[in-house]
Amino acid sequence: TLTVSNNADGCFSTDAVTINVASTEMVDAGPNIMACIGDNVLIGGTSMQAGYTYLWEPSTGLNNPNIAQPTATIMDTITYTITLIAPSGCEIQDQVTVTPSLPIIDAGEDITTCANSTVILGTSGLPGYSYAWTPTTGLSNPNIAQPSLTATSNITYTLTASDPNNCPITDEITITVQSISADAGPDRTVCNSPVQIGVAGLGSGYTYSWSPSASLSSASISNPQALPSIQTMYTLTITHTASGCQAIDQVTVTPSAVANAGPDERICQGEQAQIGHAPDPSCTYSWSPSIGLSNPNVANPFVNITSTRSYILQVSKAGCSSE
């Protein structure tokens, strides 16, 4: 307040002026903010004051750099400085930093596996994160970081993870099922000469194994020749070399004429035993040697011998023979 006095006549006059001092309390850029990329957030902690000028720098991502509380679109980490200019021309500043939340996600490497095998998707989960897999087909639990899957067909899964700030991110993983099939061919009947079993091979990258291997021309090709003396079931196992996946099939090969001399016998002198098996009217039989046999041309003759002897039975049927 200013007072002016005239000492001569005692007159005086007064006037007043108010001086506003800008203080740090009058400007507030607000608290630092972390939010999702692309989110719009409000910065600035105070509302507009008449007569004051506001300037935010940089203006990147702001809807209006000349108001007290602009909206910022979060794309990168930026520190904004607000300058408050009072009517007197005094300036006060404050700062706020906005940071994008960068969630972490890893659906895992793409997987190639065998049909009906169990695999684990994803990687270890993080505290505070939520997870959602789509589609949910075949998954043990679509809402955990690492579900298990029994693979039956090719499929791609999308994993959406949300961090503690509820910011989402996605990743994908593709499951490829190595599907192979084995074909041992139709059941066959053999007569004196070998028959082919199996079919043409699948090409390079596969191995073949037949069991039992006896009476086969090769146990390691896709279509060997077979000449068994008795009915035999062969098992074919095909292995895909790169993945280790396997497929199995079986085929039975039956000789047209099957010789069955029966089990070895032990008898006392003066006794007799019956050897061979029940006759098949469509077959002819020939035992050699014929010594001690009741009839060398039947399926099951009686034998009466005084010393150990081995007999060989030959069976013939429709031109086929076996012994």
C-alpha positions, 0 to 999 in steps of 0.5 A: 500500500502506498500513502502520499501526504502533503505536509503543508495542508495535511492532505494524504492519499493512498493506493494499493497493488497486489503482487502474485508470486508464482510458486512451485505449488502452482504447477504440477505435472502429475505423477509418473505414469506407466500404461499400455502402448497406444493408451491415452492418459491424462497428465498434469495435476492442476486445472487451468488458472486464469491469466496463466500460460501453459506450455508442454514440451515436447509436444509429441503425443499430446492432444494440446500442449497449451493446456494444464492437463493434456492427453498423452498417447503412450508409444515410447518413454517420454519425459514431459516438461510443463512450463507455467508462465504467470501474468508477471512473466515469471516461469515455473516448471515441473516434469512427468515421465510416461512409460509404455508397459512392455509385457513379455511373451513366448509361446515357444518354438514351433514343434514337429512331433509324432501323432498322439504324442504329448508336448508342452507349449509355451514357457514359464509363466511370470508373476502377475500375468494372465494367459489365454490360448486360442483355440483351446482344442486339445489343451490341458488348460487354456489359461496357463502359461504352459499347457500340454497337448496330445497332438493329432493334427497340424494346428497353430495356437495363439497365446495372449498374455496380459501383464500386471498393468493389464497390457496384452501381447500375443505370440503364436506357435505351430504344431506339425504332426509327422504323420506316417503309415505302415502297409505290410500288404495283404495276407498271402499264401505261399507255394514253393516259391517266395511271395512279396510282402509289403508295398513300395517305400515312402522314399528317403528319410525312412527306415524299415524293420521286419520281424521275425526276419527268418525266411525273408529275403531282407528285413530292412526293405519295404517289400521283401520276399517271404517263404516261410515253412509254417504260417507266420505273422510278420510285423513291419515297423517304419521309422521316420529318421528325422522325428523318430516317429513310427508306424506298425502294420502286420501281414500273415503268410501261410504255406499252402502245404504245411508239414507238421511232424509233431514233437520229438518222442521218447519210447521204450524198446518194444513200444510204439508211438504215433507221430505227425498230426491229423490228416488233411484229405487234400494233402499227400504225405511222405515220410523218410526213411520208412523204416519202422513206420506203419505207413510212410504215406499217412499224416500220423503213422505209428513208429516202432524202432529199436534205436534213435532215428529222425524222420522227415515229413514231406507234405504236398497239396495242389502242387505245393510242398513243405517239409 
